[in-house]
Amino acid sequence: MKAFALTAAIAASLIGGAASAHTELKTANPAPNAVVKAAPTTLRLNFTSAVLPRFTTVSVTGPNGKALHAGPVTVDAKNKGVVTAPLHGAGAPGAYKVDWAAASSDMHKMKGSYTFTVRP
């Protein structure tokens, strides 16, 4: 019975460790809920671990509800957890919504969204 309990405890710790290894959004520029004076020309997302460029997308919706062209998405060669995307057509004051999707090297897919506001 002790061997079973030990095996179960080891398995649980390995599963828990693998689950916590999945990447998450650590920081962004503009940051979630930020108020900025001018619309950014580049969006920068910093993940907790490397992401795969092929499975990384970013879309941005402006204050008028129309999608801005965001891209092409680039993964930094030195820090594969950093993603940048140029923004085309931004500028109007108001709330912007950023939607992102990415996959880490273990092919775990994740996605999220946040908003920032342009207030000149």
Secondary structure by P-SEA (a helix, b strand, c coil): caaaaaaaaaaaaaaaaaaacccccccccccccccccccccbbbbbccbbbbcccbbbbbbccccccccccccccccccccbbbbbbcccccccbbbbbbbbcccccccccccbbbbbcc
